[in-house]
Amino acid sequence: MKIKEIKLEDLNAEKFIEEKTKKISSVVGDGLVVNALSGGVDSAAVTMIGYKALGDRLKTYFVENGLMREREAQKIVSLFKALGVHVEIVDARKEFFSALKGVTDPEEKREAITQSFYKDIFGKLVRESGAKYLLQGTNYTDVEETVAGIKRQHNILEQIGIDTQEQFGYKVLEPIIELRKSGVREVAEALGLPEEIYNRPPFPGPALAARVIGEVTPERVEIIRIATKIVEDELWNSGAFQYLAILHEDRVTGIREGKRDFGMQIEVRCWESKDALTGSPTRLSYDILDKLAQRITTEVSGVVSVTYNITKKPPSTIEAV
């Protein structure tokens, strides 16, 4: 790759912020920039860098694609309002579920999401605003995994030969692309973001679509949304790098009230990692695992089985899809 990584031990967060702020100001001039905010630490850090550089000329949008955590849009809008950043919610649920209808292959899912984000949604926002740039939170690991052919991250464009100006009508600015997650957290803290953001567990760009094996429908997303909240409620103080729930495609045999219950299976994953490049499953206590299983099978309608992933990365990956 042409991008040179800035390792955590070499990172001066304040200097990094100053350099990136100046660069964005220089590139954009007196123009406008459309900003993609998802609420994760990457996009949050980029939003604050962009706001420092451009102020109100940064037009920040939260795309409500129907694939996010429970009440995520409202929480993020409120949090950034307190930081002085206006965020507009774009309701794109219809577009995303239409693009994902009947799609089961992981790479085809990611491509459907890429086209929906960059062509249909942000392409329109850029045209309507008169902006020439899109600001987004691509990090070094996103690029590394995509270029290596491990997993196509939906936000990787120019690095795999996509001419964003030609295809979508704008150039992409990626100020944190030299950093891994640990470095982004340090920058986010230096930017004054609250701990609930800079220490937030990673969340995939394709959102809950990355945690549904098989077709992504509103009904299946709602199942994994509820399971996700339970996992995050129970594991937030585990000290783990990341924790998540996955909805499997096949149904399995279960029993309720003495009768057969042919239901769904949720897989729980919890990871120890520094940079998402490698990872080991957290050795959770049996009491914690038992509580997760009890809550998920009780609170998520139709779930009869809960499993826990014990495979390291590699050969596994942190996200399933």
Residue frames relative to the residue before (quaternion, step in Angstrom):
aa qw qx qy qz dx dy dz
M 1.0000 0.0000 0.0000 0.0000 0.00 0.00 0.00
K 0.4859 -0.6660 0.4868 0.2888 3.57 -1.14 0.63
I 0.5978 0.5698 -0.3600 0.4340 3.57 1.19 -0.47
K 0.2386 -0.7688 0.5777 0.1350 3.58 -0.89 0.94
E 0.4082 -0.7325 0.4960 0.2254 3.56 -0.72 1.11
I 0.2398 -0.7006 0.6485 0.1765 3.55 -1.17 0.72
K 0.2851 -0.7863 0.5275 0.1489 3.56 -0.38 1.23
L 0.6665 -0.5408 0.3407 0.3837 3.53 -1.17 0.66
E 0.6848 0.4962 -0.2978 0.4428 3.59 0.92 -0.88
D 0.6974 0.4396 -0.2658 0.4997 3.59 1.24 -0.34
L 0.5578 0.6482 -0.3701 0.3629 3.58 1.27 -0.14
N 0.0883 -0.7202 0.6863 0.0510 3.52 -1.03 0.96
A 0.3485 -0.8034 0.4384 0.2024 3.55 -0.07 1.32
E 0.6689 0.5054 -0.3128 0.4463 3.61 0.86 -0.91
K 0.6615 0.4926 -0.3009 0.4788 3.58 0.98 -0.88
F 0.6195 0.5457 -0.3332 0.4554 3.59 1.02 -0.82
I 0.6634 0.5041 -0.3026 0.4628 3.59 0.89 -0.96
E 0.6554 0.5183 -0.3105 0.4532 3.58 0.91 -0.91
E 0.6740 0.4966 -0.2990 0.4579 3.58 0.91 -0.92
K 0.6915 0.4775 -0.2865 0.4601 3.60 0.87 -0.91
T 0.6121 0.5442 -0.3436 0.4594 3.58 1.08 -0.70
K 0.6697 0.4947 -0.2892 0.4723 3.56 0.92 -0.93
K 0.6551 0.5213 -0.3211 0.4428 3.58 0.96 -0.84
I 0.6509 0.5051 -0.3203 0.4676 3.59 0.92 -0.87
S 0.6431 0.5254 -0.3170 0.4582 3.59 0.94 -0.88
S 0.6710 0.5080 -0.2898 0.4557 3.56 0.97 -0.90
V 0.6883 0.4889 -0.2818 0.4559 3.58 0.89 -0.96
V 0.7381 0.4394 -0.2298 0.4576 3.58 0.84 -0.99
G 0.2411 -0.7769 0.5447 0.2041 3.60 1.03 -0.69
D 0.7577 -0.3348 0.2563 0.4982 3.58 -0.82 -0.97
G 0.4415 0.7181 -0.4300 0.3233 3.57 1.28 0.38
L 0.5385 -0.5968 0.4935 0.3321 3.54 -1.42 -0.18
V 0.1550 -0.7592 0.6227 0.1092 3.56 -1.29 0.46
V 0.2948 -0.7105 0.6092 0.1928 3.56 -1.02 0.83
N 0.1580 -0.8176 0.5526 0.0354 3.58 -0.80 1.05
A 0.2646 -0.7674 0.5701 0.1268 3.56 -0.90 1.02
L 0.0006 -0.8057 0.5903 -0.0492 3.58 -0.40 1.26
S 0.1253 -0.8085 0.5728 0.0507 3.58 -0.71 1.10
G 0.5656 -0.6118 0.3797 0.4021 3.58 1.22 -0.41
G 0.5572 0.5870 -0.3940 0.4356 3.58 1.27 -0.15
V 0.6917 -0.4906 0.3184 0.4236 3.57 -1.24 0.29
D 0.6224 0.5535 -0.3538 0.4255 3.63 0.99 -0.72
S 0.7371 0.4082 -0.2445 0.4799 3.57 0.67 -1.07
A 0.6080 0.5526 -0.3568 0.4447 3.60 1.11 -0.60
A 0.6528 0.5044 -0.3100 0.4727 3.59 0.96 -0.87
V 0.6564 0.5091 -0.3036 0.4666 3.56 0.95 -0.90
T 0.6196 0.5494 -0.3397 0.4460 3.59 1.01 -0.80
M 0.7017 0.4616 -0.2822 0.4636 3.59 0.85 -0.91
I 0.6055 0.5224 -0.3560 0.4834 3.61 1.09 -0.63
G 0.6681 0.5030 -0.2929 0.4636 3.57 0.92 -0.93
Y 0.6557 0.5083 -0.3136 0.4619 3.58 1.00 -0.80
K 0.6220 0.5270 -0.3368 0.4711 3.59 1.05 -0.75
A 0.6999 0.4813 -0.2656 0.4561 3.57 1.01 -0.83
L 0.8470 0.2400 -0.0479 0.4718 3.57 0.85 -1.01
G 0.3126 -0.7565 0.5191 0.2461 3.59 1.16 -0.40
D 0.8435 -0.1567 0.1261 0.4981 3.57 -0.93 -0.91
R 0.5474 0.5907 -0.4137 0.4246 3.60 1.24 0.00
L 0.5659 0.5146 -0.3911 0.5119 3.56 1.34 0.12
K 0.1414 -0.7983 0.5839 0.0422 3.58 -0.52 1.20
T 0.1048 -0.8517 0.5134 -0.0021 3.55 -0.11 1.36
Y 0.0633 -0.8058 0.5885 -0.0186 3.55 -0.87 1.05
F 0.1884 -0.7130 0.6615 0.1363 3.53 -1.19 0.73
V 0.2413 -0.7839 0.5586 0.1236 3.56 -0.57 1.17
E 0.2008 -0.7633 0.6066 0.0952 3.58 -0.56 1.19
N 0.0408 -0.8486 0.5258 -0.0417 3.52 -0.02 1.37
G 0.5472 -0.6276 0.3927 0.3905 3.58 1.26 0.03
L 0.6641 0.5182 -0.2729 0.4647 3.56 1.34 -0.01
M 0.5455 0.6558 -0.3771 0.3608 3.58 1.27 0.07
R 0.6809 -0.4476 0.3786 0.4390 3.55 -1.37 0.07
E 0.6981 -0.4712 0.3464 0.4132 3.53 -1.34 0.29
R 0.8612 -0.0450 -0.0313 0.5052 3.59 -0.86 1.13
E 0.2209 0.8203 -0.5027 0.1601 3.57 1.12 0.59
A 0.6480 0.5408 -0.3337 0.4198 3.59 0.85 -0.92
Q 0.6887 0.4908 -0.2857 0.4507 3.58 0.81 -1.00
K 0.6447 0.5307 -0.3171 0.4496 3.58 1.00 -0.84
I 0.6961 0.4791 -0.2763 0.4578 3.56 0.89 -0.97
V 0.6263 0.5295 -0.3388 0.4611 3.59 0.96 -0.80
S 0.6707 0.4987 -0.2937 0.4639 3.59 0.93 -0.91
L 0.6570 0.5199 -0.3123 0.4477 3.58 0.92 -0.90
F 0.7270 0.4277 -0.2591 0.4706 3.61 0.82 -0.92
K 0.5453 0.5826 -0.4023 0.4486 3.59 1.19 -0.40
A 0.6482 0.5176 -0.3051 0.4678 3.57 1.05 -0.81
L 0.6873 0.4484 -0.2694 0.5040 3.59 1.22 -0.48
G 0.6024 -0.6044 0.3357 0.3989 3.57 1.31 0.09
V 0.6093 0.5602 -0.3431 0.4441 3.58 1.30 0.04
H 0.2945 -0.7494 0.5691 0.1669 3.57 -0.72 1.09
V 0.0697 -0.7916 0.6070 0.0049 3.57 -0.84 1.03
E 0.1964 -0.7776 0.5898 0.0945 3.55 -0.85 1.00
I 0.3285 -0.7399 0.5561 0.1880 3.57 -0.92 0.92
V 0.1530 -0.7644 0.6222 0.0715 3.55 -0.95 0.96
D 0.2659 -0.7724 0.5574 0.1483 3.59 -0.59 1.12
A 0.0854 0.8160 -0.5591 0.1195 3.57 -0.32 1.31
R 0.2484 0.8099 -0.5028 0.1716 3.59 1.18 0.45
K 0.6489 0.5303 -0.3212 0.4412 3.57 0.91 -0.89
E 0.6689 0.5111 -0.3004 0.4485 3.60 0.89 -0.94
F 0.7033 0.4777 -0.2858 0.4422 3.59 0.85 -0.92
F 0.6955 0.4545 -0.2998 0.4690 3.60 0.83 -0.86
S 0.5920 0.5454 -0.3645 0.4682 3.58 1.15 -0.50
A 0.6734 0.4972 -0.2904 0.4636 3.59 0.96 -0.90
L 0.7219 0.4442 -0.2391 0.4738 3.60 1.10 -0.71
K 0.4428 0.7212 -0.4455 0.2920 3.60 1.23 -0.21
G 0.8497 0.1300 -0.1282 0.4947 3.56 -0.79 1.08
V 0.5729 0.5977 -0.3764 0.4158 3.62 1.28 -0.07
T 0.0485 -0.8201 0.5702 -0.0023 3.59 -0.79 1.03
D 0.5991 0.5712 -0.3670 0.4245 3.61 1.11 -0.54
P 0.5320 -0.6718 0.4070 0.3163 3.64 -0.75 1.00
E 0.6930 0.4654 -0.2943 0.4653 3.60 0.85 -0.88
E 0.6339 0.5141 -0.3329 0.4723 3.59 1.06 -0.67
K 0.5924 0.5490 -0.3581 0.4684 3.58 1.11 -0.63
R 0.6837 0.4932 -0.2905 0.4527 3.55 0.84 -1.01
E 0.6479 0.5069 -0.3223 0.4685 3.58 1.03 -0.75
A 0.6219 0.5337 -0.3385 0.4624 3.60 1.03 -0.77
I 0.6684 0.4907 -0.2917 0.4769 3.57 0.98 -0.87
T 0.6133 0.5524 -0.3372 0.4528 3.59 1.02 -0.81
Q 0.6950 0.4717 -0.2788 0.4656 3.57 0.80 -1.01
S 0.6446 0.5232 -0.3264 0.4519 3.58 0.99 -0.80
F 0.6738 0.4886 -0.2953 0.4690 3.57 0.91 -0.92
Y 0.8304 0.3514 -0.1502 0.4055 3.50 0.40 -1.31
K 0.7245 0.3928 -0.2442 0.5111 3.59 1.03 -0.68
D 0.7738 0.3946 -0.2093 0.4492 3.56 0.58 -1.17
I 0.7797 0.3543 -0.1911 0.4796 3.60 0.77 -1.00
F 0.7755 0.3456 -0.2102 0.4847 3.58 0.49 -1.14
G 0.5618 0.5841 -0.3897 0.4373 3.59 1.12 -0.52
K 0.6694 0.4926 -0.2813 0.4797 3.55 0.98 -0.91
L 0.6643 0.5113 -0.3078 0.4501 3.59 0.92 -0.92
V 0.6427 0.5159 -0.3187 0.4682 3.58 1.00 -0.81
R 0.6635 0.5064 -0.3130 0.4531 3.60 0.87 -0.93
E 0.6986 0.4889 -0.2782 0.4422 3.57 0.86 -0.97
S 0.7120 0.4563 -0.2573 0.4676 3.58 1.07 -0.74
G 0.4178 -0.6965 0.4767 0.3363 3.57 1.15 -0.58
A 0.4251 0.7023 -0.4656 0.3306 3.59 1.28 0.22
K 0.3140 -0.7419 0.5628 0.1853 3.54 -1.28 0.43
Y 0.7586 0.3354 -0.1691 0.5323 3.58 1.27 -0.21
L 0.1917 -0.7184 0.6537 0.1407 3.51 -1.35 0.54
L 0.2168 -0.7687 0.5922 0.1073 3.58 -0.87 1.00
Q 0.1159 0.8094 -0.5670 0.0994 3.59 -0.79 0.97
G 0.5183 -0.7003 0.4338 0.2297 3.55 -1.27 0.56
T 0.1085 0.7920 -0.5863 0.1309 3.59 0.57 1.11
N 0.1252 -0.7966 0.5841 0.0922 3.62 -0.89 0.86
Y 0.7380 -0.4598 0.2742 0.4109 3.57 -1.31 0.29
T 0.6579 0.5179 -0.3197 0.4435 3.60 0.96 -0.82
D 0.5712 0.5827 -0.3743 0.4406 3.61 1.10 -0.66
V 0.6907 0.4731 -0.2686 0.4764 3.54 0.88 -1.01
E 0.6567 0.5488 -0.3084 0.4152 3.56 0.86 -1.02
E 0.7026 0.4623 -0.2781 0.4640 3.59 0.82 -0.98
T 0.6541 0.5132 -0.3188 0.4551 3.58 1.02 -0.74
V 0.6776 0.4932 -0.2901 0.4620 3.57 0.85 -0.98
A 0.6727 0.4918 -0.2887 0.4713 3.59 1.09 -0.74
G 0.4782 -0.6957 0.4204 0.3325 3.59 1.25 -0.19
I 0.3971 0.7228 -0.4779 0.3025 3.59 1.25 0.30
K 0.7726 -0.1677 0.1769 0.5862 3.54 0.82 -1.07
R 0.3668 -0.7259 0.5381 0.2212 3.58 -0.77 1.00
Q 0.2174 -0.7566 0.6053 0.1181 3.55 -0.62 1.18
H 0.5271 -0.6948 0.3841 0.3030 3.57 -0.75 1.04
N 0.6983 0.4831 -0.2808 0.4474 3.61 1.14 -0.52
I 0.5405 0.5976 -0.4141 0.4234 3.60 1.25 0.14
L 0.0038 0.8344 -0.5446 0.0845 3.56 -0.47 1.25
E 0.7879 0.3226 -0.1869 0.4902 3.58 0.21 -1.25
Q 0.6270 0.5743 -0.3337 0.4071 3.59 1.10 -0.70
I 0.7368 0.3144 -0.2230 0.5555 3.60 1.23 -0.27
G 0.7090 -0.5273 0.2437 0.3997 3.54 1.15 0.69
I 0.4841 0.6469 -0.4596 0.3687 3.61 1.19 0.25
D 0.2722 -0.7464 0.5900 0.1441 3.56 -0.76 1.10
T 0.2627 -0.8165 0.4924 0.1481 3.57 -0.07 1.28
Q 0.5990 0.5586 -0.3633 0.4440 3.58 1.09 -0.62
E 0.6981 0.4680 -0.2626 0.4740 3.56 0.94 -0.93
Q 0.7504 0.4236 -0.2300 0.4522 3.59 0.84 -0.97
F 0.8311 0.2346 -0.0778 0.4982 3.57 0.90 -0.93
G 0.5168 -0.6849 0.3910 0.3330 3.58 1.24 -0.28
Y 0.7591 0.2702 -0.1953 0.5591 3.59 1.19 0.38
K 0.4278 -0.6498 0.5564 0.2919 3.55 -1.36 0.27
V 0.3524 -0.7405 0.5390 0.1921 3.57 -1.17 0.65
L 0.1867 -0.7594 0.6159 0.0957 3.56 -0.99 0.94
E 0.0263 -0.8197 0.5694 -0.0569 3.58 -0.77 1.09
P 0.1081 -0.8781 0.4621 0.0611 3.60 0.45 1.19
I 0.7452 0.3843 -0.2465 0.4861 3.66 1.08 -0.44
I 0.3282 0.8023 -0.4590 0.1946 3.59 1.26 0.23
E 0.6465 0.5182 -0.3246 0.4562 3.63 1.20 -0.34
L 0.6834 0.5031 -0.2653 0.4577 3.59 1.28 -0.21
R 0.3513 -0.6572 0.6132 0.2622 3.52 -1.27 0.53
K 0.7642 -0.4096 0.2438 0.4345 3.55 -1.32 0.21
S 0.6410 0.5352 -0.3372 0.4348 3.60 0.93 -0.83
G 0.6636 0.4937 -0.2979 0.4767 3.57 1.02 -0.78
V 0.6252 0.5355 -0.3338 0.4593 3.57 1.04 -0.78
R 0.6264 0.5374 -0.3406 0.4503 3.60 0.99 -0.79
E 0.6555 0.5135 -0.3151 0.4554 3.57 0.94 -0.87
V 0.6497 0.5043 -0.3036 0.4811 3.57 1.01 -0.84
A 0.6462 0.5309 -0.3177 0.4467 3.58 0.95 -0.89
E 0.6467 0.5070 -0.3168 0.4737 3.59 0.99 -0.80
A 0.6601 0.5108 -0.2979 0.4633 3.57 0.98 -0.88
L 0.6427 0.5247 -0.3082 0.4655 3.59 1.18 -0.54
G 0.5447 -0.6495 0.3812 0.3690 3.57 1.28 -0.12
L 0.3900 0.7084 -0.4957 0.3167 3.57 1.20 0.34
P 0.5375 -0.6417 0.4314 0.3364 3.62 -1.02 0.69
E 0.6580 -0.5380 0.3567 0.3878 3.57 -1.20 0.54
E 0.5997 0.5740 -0.3671 0.4197 3.60 1.05 -0.65
I 0.6811 0.4223 -0.2815 0.5278 3.59 1.25 -0.34
Y 0.7548 0.4163 -0.2639 0.4328 3.62 0.60 -1.04
N 0.7262 0.3498 -0.2508 0.5360 3.62 1.21 -0.28
R 0.3592 0.7552 -0.4817 0.2620 3.57 1.23 0.30
P 0.5225 -0.6222 0.4652 0.3512 3.62 -1.00 0.72
P 0.5827 -0.5871 0.4186 0.3749 3.62 -1.04 0.65
F 0.1011 -0.7659 0.6335 0.0433 3.54 -1.19 0.69
P 0.4768 -0.7210 0.4146 0.2845 3.61 -0.70 1.01
G 0.6180 -0.5616 0.4139 0.3625 3.56 -1.18 0.63
P 0.7046 0.4229 -0.2787 0.4970 3.62 0.92 -0.79
A 0.4092 -0.7507 0.4316 0.2874 3.57 1.38 0.19
L 0.8388 -0.1921 0.1181 0.4955 3.60 -1.04 -0.70
A 0.4872 0.6379 -0.4441 0.3981 3.61 1.23 -0.11
A 0.6379 0.5200 -0.3175 0.4711 3.58 1.21 -0.54
R 0.7191 0.4123 -0.2340 0.5081 3.58 1.28 -0.16
V 0.6076 0.4725 -0.3654 0.5235 3.54 1.27 0.48
I 0.2047 -0.7665 0.5979 0.1142 3.58 -0.55 1.16
G 0.7304 0.3102 -0.2711 0.5447 3.55 -0.67 1.14
E 0.7843 -0.3288 0.2228 0.4766 3.56 -1.25 -0.34
V 0.3251 -0.7361 0.5691 0.1689 3.55 -1.07 0.87
T 0.0691 0.7897 -0.6017 0.0981 3.57 -0.47 1.23
P 0.6590 -0.4994 0.3558 0.4356 3.64 -1.14 0.36
E 0.6559 0.5244 -0.3136 0.4431 3.59 1.00 -0.82
R 0.6909 0.4639 -0.2854 0.4753 3.59 0.92 -0.87
V 0.6152 0.5306 -0.3477 0.4682 3.59 1.08 -0.64
E 0.6356 0.5294 -0.3398 0.4475 3.60 0.97 -0.76
I 0.6099 0.5460 -0.3440 0.4600 3.59 1.08 -0.71
I 0.7262 0.4216 -0.2538 0.4801 3.58 0.79 -0.99
R 0.5669 0.5806 -0.3836 0.4409 3.61 1.17 -0.44
I 0.6717 0.4782 -0.2947 0.4831 3.59 0.92 -0.89
A 0.6546 0.5080 -0.3090 0.4669 3.60 0.97 -0.88
T 0.6207 0.5508 -0.3296 0.4501 3.57 1.06 -0.79
K 0.6546 0.5089 -0.3182 0.4597 3.58 0.90 -0.86
I 0.6397 0.5202 -0.3279 0.4611 3.59 0.98 -0.81
V 0.6634 0.5032 -0.3028 0.4636 3.59 0.88 -0.96
E 0.6833 0.4761 -0.2941 0.4690 3.59 0.91 -0.89
D 0.6127 0.5457 -0.3455 0.4554 3.61 1.06 -0.70
E 0.7483 0.4341 -0.2171 0.4522 3.57 0.89 -0.97
L 0.7888 0.3511 -0.1625 0.4776 3.61 1.06 -0.67
W 0.3834 0.7618 -0.4659 0.2358 3.61 1.25 0.00
N 0.7512 0.3595 -0.2064 0.5136 3.61 1.11 -0.65
S 0.3932 0.7413 -0.4612 0.2884 3.60 1.23 0.39
G 0.4091 -0.7109 0.4701 0.3259 3.58 1.20 -0.48
A 0.4509 0.7086 -0.4376 0.3212 3.58 1.28 0.09
F 0.6031 -0.5684 0.4341 0.3532 3.54 -1.28 0.47
Q 0.7939 -0.1091 0.1272 0.5845 3.57 0.93 -0.91
Y 0.0020 0.7829 -0.6221 0.0087 3.58 -1.12 0.65
L 0.0451 0.8204 -0.5562 0.1247 3.54 -0.94 0.94
A 0.3114 -0.7064 0.6006 0.2082 3.50 -1.38 0.24
I 0.1525 -0.7795 0.6048 0.0574 3.56 -1.14 0.75
L 0.2703 -0.7482 0.5849 0.1584 3.56 -0.97 0.89
H 0.2923 -0.7694 0.5447 0.1606 3.58 -0.67 1.11
E 0.5679 -0.6375 0.4182 0.3101 3.55 -1.23 0.53
D 0.7214 0.4374 -0.2562 0.4717 3.58 0.83 -0.95
R 0.3843 -0.6814 0.5684 0.2548 3.54 -1.16 0.62
V 0.2039 -0.7740 0.5914 0.0980 3.55 -1.20 0.62
T 0.5550 -0.6244 0.4424 0.3261 3.54 -1.23 0.50
G 0.0249 0.7852 -0.6175 0.0387 3.54 -0.97 0.95
I 0.3203 -0.7244 0.5734 0.2094 3.57 -1.33 0.01
R 0.0627 0.7615 -0.6439 0.0385 3.54 -1.01 0.90
E 0.8517 -0.0165 -0.0322 0.5228 3.55 -0.87 1.04
G 0.7199 -0.4825 0.2335 0.4409 3.53 1.00 0.94
K 0.6816 0.4509 -0.2864 0.5000 3.57 1.29 0.10
R 0.6139 -0.5511 0.4259 0.3715 3.55 -1.24 0.54
D 0.0263 -0.7692 0.6384 -0.0079 3.55 -1.01 0.93
F 0.1636 -0.8057 0.5669 0.0520 3.55 -0.17 1.34
G 0.1434 0.8625 -0.4597 0.1556 3.55 0.10 1.31
M 0.6764 -0.5126 0.3795 0.3683 3.51 -1.37 -0.30
Q 0.3101 -0.7411 0.5716 0.1669 3.52 -1.33 0.44
I 0.1544 -0.7650 0.6216 0.0676 3.55 -0.94 0.99
E 0.1844 -0.7537 0.6219 0.1061 3.55 -0.99 0.89
V 0.2115 -0.7588 0.6052 0.1148 3.57 -0.97 0.91
R 0.0483 -0.7730 0.6320 0.0275 3.56 -1.05 0.84
C 0.0120 0.7690 -0.6382 0.0329 3.57 -1.06 0.83
W 0.1297 -0.8632 0.4875 -0.0194 3.55 -0.60 1.20
E 0.2253 -0.6871 0.6705 0.1661 3.48 -1.34 0.62
S 0.2648 0.7490 -0.5668 0.2182 3.58 -0.70 1.08
K 0.3500 -0.7164 0.5570 0.2324 3.56 -1.27 0.38
D 0.8391 0.1472 -0.0199 0.5232 3.56 0.97 -0.84
A 0.4940 -0.6735 0.3997 0.3775 3.60 1.34 0.09
L 0.4993 0.6481 -0.4366 0.3742 3.60 1.25 0.02
T 0.7570 0.0386 -0.0272 0.6518 3.54 1.14 -0.74
G 0.0020 -0.8162 0.5778 -0.0072 3.58 -1.20 0.39
S 0.1744 -0.7561 0.6199 0.1165 3.53 -1.27 0.48
P 0.5268 -0.6297 0.4578 0.3412 3.61 -0.98 0.77
T 0.4764 -0.6545 0.5098 0.2911 3.57 -1.01 0.85
R 0.3835 -0.7172 0.5340 0.2311 3.57 -0.97 0.87
L 0.0744 -0.8289 0.5545 -0.0016 3.54 0.33 1.28
S 0.5308 -0.6212 0.4664 0.3387 3.56 -1.12 0.63
Y 0.6095 -0.5579 0.4079 0.3885 3.55 -1.19 0.50
D 0.6009 0.5709 -0.3607 0.4275 3.61 1.05 -0.68
I 0.6539 0.4983 -0.3092 0.4780 3.59 1.00 -0.82
L 0.6583 0.5051 -0.3062 0.4666 3.57 0.92 -0.92
D 0.6423 0.5253 -0.3194 0.4577 3.57 0.99 -0.84
K 0.6618 0.5023 -0.3098 0.4622 3.59 0.95 -0.83
L 0.6147 0.5405 -0.3363 0.4656 3.58 1.04 -0.79
A 0.6747 0.4954 -0.2953 0.4607 3.57 0.87 -0.96
Q 0.6514 0.5205 -0.3133 0.4545 3.57 0.94 -0.88
R 0.6999 0.4735 -0.2822 0.4542 3.57 0.81 -0.97
I 0.6839 0.4973 -0.3046 0.4384 3.58 0.85 -0.94
T 0.7050 0.4526 -0.2801 0.4687 3.60 0.87 -0.88
T 0.6660 0.4830 -0.2991 0.4833 3.59 1.21 -0.43
E 0.7886 0.3757 -0.1640 0.4583 3.56 0.87 -1.02
V 0.7076 0.3864 -0.2590 0.5319 3.60 1.19 -0.39
S 0.3946 -0.7649 0.4610 0.2161 3.54 -0.31 1.27
G 0.8288 0.2610 -0.1952 0.4548 3.55 -0.95 0.95
V 0.5896 0.5645 -0.3793 0.4357 3.62 1.25 -0.09
V 0.0866 -0.8221 0.5627 0.0109 3.57 -0.79 1.07
S 0.7810 0.2441 -0.1273 0.5606 3.59 1.26 -0.21
V 0.0499 -0.7708 0.6350 0.0162 3.56 -1.04 0.90
T 0.0700 -0.7993 0.5968 0.0130 3.59 -0.79 1.02
Y 0.2703 -0.7472 0.5829 0.1699 3.58 -1.29 0.35
N 0.3948 -0.7343 0.5069 0.2190 3.57 -0.76 1.06
I 0.0668 -0.8135 0.5774 0.0205 3.62 -0.84 0.96
T 0.5020 0.6581 -0.4112 0.3819 3.59 1.24 0.43
K 0.4374 -0.7093 0.4923 0.2514 3.58 -0.86 0.97
K 0.3465 -0.6693 0.6033 0.2607 3.53 -1.41 0.23
P 0.5139 -0.3769 -0.7428 0.2052 1.62 -1.10 2.27
P 0.5623 0.0026 -0.7984 -0.2155 1.64 -2.53 0.30
S 0.5656 0.5719 -0.4123 0.4279 3.63 1.17 -0.24
T 0.2784 -0.6901 0.6141 0.2629 3.55 -1.34 -0.10
I 0.6442 -0.5434 0.3531 0.4063 3.59 -1.17 0.45
E 0.7416 0.2658 -0.1677 0.5927 3.58 0.95 -0.87
A 0.5027 -0.6928 0.4328 0.2826 3.58 -1.08 0.66
V 0.7714 0.3209 -0.1623 0.5250 3.60 1.05 -0.75
